[in-house]
Amino acid sequence: MKILPPTAYILLLDDEEELRLTMQDYLEAAGHHVVGVNSAMRAEEAMANGQFDIAILDVMLPDGNGLELLEKFKQKDPNMGIILITGYAEVNTATQALRLGADDFLSKPCDIEDVVASVSQILKKVTQHNIQPSQTLPQQKQRQDINSDLVGQCPSIQRLQRSLLYFAQSGSHIFITGDAGTGKTKLANMLLSLAESPPHHFLDAHDVDTHLDLTAIQSGTLILEHIQALSDTHQSQLLNHLQQHHIRLISTLNTSAANIASLNIQQTL
């Protein structure tokens, strides 16, 4: 039996920034984890790097069409819920969307509450009919691991728990920012534990002098602390090594405008 969490991992695609951010705020307030993107290309990248319960897709896009994405996404994951939204509501478009497997079709300007309600209805349907036993124990173990390390049940802790589960499985590079002593290294280690993708390598940029030696790191995941301490030359060397060997980077960064602005590698990855 596939046991879904009471919240969904949602891919939200709309090129209208104000509407996208508003929908994202409402959906996150309802307890869902949302990845918002503004183009078909970004949506396909997100699908390649992660797994979503539901996708909310705008039909008319500068670089593509939501109906085409619907067909691609359903081929990759037939069980994923799809909601299409459009400012050009036509009977033929709605009929085609439903034929291709869309769960709902909403016209702009759409009521945000209708979007949230549609997500809830799709989750109920998936919970009742889309059941896969193989996912039960891993999901339960992951949540038990998180609950043992993160104490509390306030909304902020719950959002952090959902984010950790999502990003652990995404395979993407991760930068964890925060003031000293806020638990950045602990979160990095939790991500490693949840991802279960050895081998793991650890490096503190403060220990790097004139030479950055990465020869021992040929695969897996690298936890790099205090990445802001790397010079531009070492950042370029690190970037090339990550790309050549397909290594995942989980890095911690002390919060400050100067640190973030000087981190060239973050802009490239």
Secondary structure in CASP SS format (residue, H / E / C, confidence):
PFRMAT SS
TARGET T0000
AUTHOR 0000-0000-0000
METHOD secondary structure of the structure
MODEL  1
M C 1.00
K C 1.00
I C 1.00
L C 1.00
P C 1.00
P C 1.00
T C 1.00
A C 1.00
Y E 1.00
I E 1.00
L E 1.00
L E 1.00
L E 1.00
D C 1.00
D C 1.00
E C 1.00
E H 1.00
E H 1.00
L H 1.00
R H 1.00
L H 1.00
T H 1.00
M H 1.00
Q H 1.00
D H 1.00
Y H 1.00
L H 1.00
E H 1.00
A H 1.00
A C 1.00
G C 1.00
H C 1.00
H E 1.00
V E 1.00
V E 1.00
G E 1.00
V E 1.00
N C 1.00
S C 1.00
A H 1.00
M H 1.00
R H 1.00
A H 1.00
E H 1.00
E H 1.00
A H 1.00
M H 1.00
A H 1.00
N H 1.00
G C 1.00
Q C 1.00
F C 1.00
D C 1.00
I E 1.00
A E 1.00
I E 1.00
L E 1.00
D E 1.00
V C 1.00
M E 1.00
L E 1.00
P C 1.00
D C 1.00
G E 1.00
N E 1.00
G H 1.00
L H 1.00
E H 1.00
L H 1.00
L H 1.00
E H 1.00
K H 1.00
F H 1.00
K H 1.00
Q H 1.00
K H 1.00
D C 1.00
P C 1.00
N C 1.00
M C 1.00
G E 1.00
I E 1.00
I E 1.00
L E 1.00
I E 1.00
T E 1.00
G C 1.00
Y C 1.00
A C 1.00
E C 1.00
V H 1.00
N H 1.00
T H 1.00
A H 1.00
T H 1.00
Q H 1.00
A H 1.00
L H 1.00
R H 1.00
L H 1.00
G C 1.00
A C 1.00
D C 1.00
D E 1.00
F E 1.00
L E 1.00
S E 1.00
K C 1.00
P C 1.00
C C 1.00
D C 1.00
I H 1.00
E H 1.00
D H 1.00
V H 1.00
V H 1.00
A H 1.00
S H 1.00
V H 1.00
S H 1.00
Q H 1.00
I H 1.00
L H 1.00
K H 1.00
K H 1.00
V H 1.00
T H 1.00
Q H 1.00
H H 1.00
N C 1.00
I C 1.00
Q C 1.00
P H 1.00
S H 1.00
Q H 1.00
T H 1.00
L H 1.00
P H 1.00
Q H 1.00
Q H 1.00
K H 1.00
Q H 1.00
R H 1.00
Q H 1.00
D H 1.00
I H 1.00
N H 1.00
S H 1.00
D H 1.00
L C 1.00
V C 1.00
G C 1.00
Q C 1.00
C C 1.00
P H 1.00
S H 1.00
I H 1.00
Q H 1.00
R H 1.00
L H 1.00
Q H 1.00
R H 1.00
S H 1.00
L H 1.00
L H 1.00
Y H 1.00
F H 1.00
A H 1.00
Q H 1.00
S H 1.00
G C 1.00
S C 1.00
H C 1.00
I E 1.00
F E 1.00
I E 1.00
T E 1.00
G E 1.00
D C 1.00
A C 1.00
G C 1.00
T C 1.00
G C 1.00
K H 1.00
T H 1.00
K H 1.00
L H 1.00
A H 1.00
N H 1.00
M H 1.00
L H 1.00
L H 1.00
S H 1.00
L H 1.00
A H 1.00
E C 1.00
S C 1.00
P C 1.00
P C 1.00
H E 1.00
H E 1.00
F E 1.00
L E 1.00
D E 1.00
A H 1.00
H H 1.00
D H 1.00
V C 1.00
D C 1.00
T C 1.00
H C 1.00
L C 1.00
D C 1.00
L C 1.00
T C 1.00
A C 1.00
I C 1.00
Q C 1.00
S C 1.00
G C 1.00
T E 1.00
L E 1.00
I E 1.00
L E 1.00
E E 1.00
H C 1.00
I H 1.00
Q H 1.00
A H 1.00
L C 1.00
S C 1.00
D H 1.00
T H 1.00
H H 1.00
Q H 1.00
S H 1.00
Q H 1.00
L H 1.00
L H 1.00
N H 1.00
H H 1.00
L H 1.00
Q H 1.00
Q H 1.00
H H 1.00
H C 1.00
I C 1.00
R E 1.00
L E 1.00
I E 1.00
S E 1.00
T E 1.00
L E 1.00
N E 1.00
T C 1.00
S C 1.00
A H 1.00
A H 1.00
N H 1.00
I H 1.00
A H 1.00
S C 1.00
L C 1.00
N H 1.00
I H 1.00
Q H 1.00
Q H 1.00
T H 1.00
L C 1.00
END
